[in-house]
């Protein structure tokens, strides 16, 4: 990683392995240190965001995912995670915006349509919610 800090495969494997053996605080500290030296690593921001999201630091996760997207706006997994985090925060409109953008950009539609339907349900837009659920059901056939 010191030789090639932008190697996304190494960062992914490291994050995956750390998740199974280290406490969230150790993982967060590692990524903070790494990002101090490599602040433009969108993969590191993404995995920091995932660690935050999985451990209840939802506001911080949104910030990390947004940094990731500022560095690489085409990194769609971060956009999906923004939607999930905004939903968890009760920001259903922002969550819907992020999920709609994921769908427009061609990410796997069935799950996203279900999540988008949940956002619309929370916003009391039942017709839109039902449309999303119908699309999701059609995708499962």
Secondary structure, DSSP 8 states (H G I E B T S, - for coil): --S-TT-HHHHHHHHHHHHHHS-HHHHHHHHHHHHHH-TT-HHHHHHHHHHHHHTT-HHHHHHHHHHHHHH-TT-HHHHHHHHHHHHHTT-HHHHHHHHHHHHHTT--HHHHHHHHHHHHHHTT-HHHHHHHHHHHHHHT-
